């Protein structure tokens, strides 16, 4: 588990500012008639213009700067020219920035779910609860806290109202998009028997001061079950129900957390 120096954390904060700005631009661009590929180009142009680089593009041969997941697509939706938003849709946008450019740059990662035009109460509530999960998880989060506490808080808050995806996780981040520690968004004690022991071990890790992590609840209106589509990337709910995703990058300190992709201290 890496802990970064002040120069690196300065670059991380700059990366977070660029990513915040990218989401401000993306939120305004999310409208009926816009394709998810257009959104990808908007994000990429903004990030490059601000001196950063999209850290998703090229990662494990992924070809885009954002993931754009619509309705029943939970995460990792590949932007497409023919995927055009319509009134009533919801879309989860996941984006990452490296600053400065190059291998020594620092990465930030965040996700938001937006409604397109007038959306249903069911969709609106899903989006709101997903964001609330993040804030519940970060309340009183400090160095010295066990990793598993994060998912335990999320699952207790959900209380069975939604399915919590338990096959994808939050993670450490820094010079690389994905680093240790693994951050479960659910209570690992409730994982299936095959994975439970290993997950409990991973969740027992204590967060040191200065570690950089991403917390990213992913919830579905139906069950937690998801499957990967034919493109090898897009993850869909098995039952076709709506899905939402919310994520931020944060630094864990001994007396607070610093949410660099929101520009906030808690």
KOLPALUM-996454 format. One record per residue (C-alpha): residue in one letter; x, y, z. Coordinates in steps of 0.02 Angstrom, whole numbers, plus 50000, padded with zeros to 5 digits. Layout:
BEGIN
AXYZ...
END
This chain:
BEGIN
X500005000050000X500785016349943X500855032850036X501355047749930X502435063049966X501835081149967X502365084649788X501405069549727X499885074349830X499975091849754X499875083849582X498445072949643X497465088449696X497805096549526X497195080649443X495625081249550X495275099349500X495365094649316X494205079949344X492955090949438X492955102849291X492705088549168X491145083049262X490465100749263X490615100949074X489925083449055X488405086949165X487925101449052X488165090648897X487035076348956X485465079348853X484275069548744X485005067448569X486825066848625X487795050848596X488925043148727X490365044448603X490095063348595X490215063948785X491845054448776X492585067148655X491995081748763X492855074448917X494465070248825X494615087548747X494325096148914X495595085549007X496955088048875X496585106748864X496885108149053X498565099449043X498065082149099X497795065849009X496365053349018X497045038849121X495705026449064X496215027548881X497415013348844X497175005249015X497034986548981X496784991548799X495225001648836X494965013948693X494035028348775X494215042248903X492605038648997X491445024249036X489645028648992X488355016649062X486515019449020X485015013049119X485304994449153X487154996049113X487984996249284X489785000849244X491125000749108X489935005448967X490915008548808X490495025048722X489635022548555X489075033548412X487425024248403X487085025148591X486035041048590X485255047548751X483385049948763X482245058548886X482005047949043X483675038849031X484965038849169X486815038249131X488305034149241X489915042649186X491565036449255X493135046249213X494955047049264X496335060149247X498225059049259X499195074849301X500495079049248X500585068549091X501715053449093X502135039049209X502525050249358X500835058949349X499515056049483X497815048549442X496095052949507X494505043449471X492675048349496X490935043449438X489245052049434X487505046449381X486405059249293X484615059649235X484205064349056X482745076549050X481265070949155X481625054649244X480525043349351X480445044849540X481185027349548X482695032849447X482915048949545X482865039949712X484135027049650X485345040949601X485115050049767X485355034349872X486925029549778X487715046449815X487135045549995X488035028750011X489685037449977X489385050750109X488845037750237X490445028050202X491585043250223X490775049950383X492075048150523X493285039350405X495055042050470X496775033950469X496735018550580X495015013050519X494814995350452X494444994550264X492934983250292X492054996950391X491705006150228X490664992150150X489834988050315X489185005950328X488555005750149X487634989150167X486854994350334X486255010650255X485505001550104X484594989550218X484074977950077X483224991649975X484414989449828X485614976549761X487444980949797X488624974449664X489894963449754X491004958149609X491774975349579X492664985949708X493385002549758X495265003349761X496855012649801X497465024949671X498985035949637X500315033349505X499195019349441X497315019149415X497115003749524X498205000449675X498024992249846X497014991949953X495454983549886X493914993049949X492324982349958X490704992349943X489754978950039X489884969050200X491124955250160X490404944350298X488904941950182X489954936750031X489724919449958X490674905550045X491984903549908X492584921549923X492174925750103X493784920750190X494904929750066X493814945350066X493764946050256X495664945550254X495754959750125X494464969850223X495464968250385X496804980150319X497004996050422X497075012350323X498705021850356X498815040650358X499045048150185X498375033350086X497375038049930X495815027849893X494255027649786X492575023549865X491285019249734X489585012049781X488735003149634X486914998849666X485464991649567X483584993549583X483424974649574X484644961249627X486534962949643X486834951149498X487744957849344X488494950749185X489754957049057X489084960748883X489724954848714X490924969548698X491934962448843X491764978448946X489984984048978X489274976749139X487374974949141X486114970549275X485524952749247X483694957249279X483724972849169X483414984649315X484175002049328X485915004349401X486865019049476X488695022549517X489505036349621X491365038049657X492675050049722X494545049749756X495065054449932X496585055650046X496385048050219X497155058450359X497245055250546X495885067950586X494905069950423X494705064450242X495105075550095X493965072149946X495055078449805X493755075849667X492525086749764X493765099149839X493095095550013X493745090850185X492695080550306
END
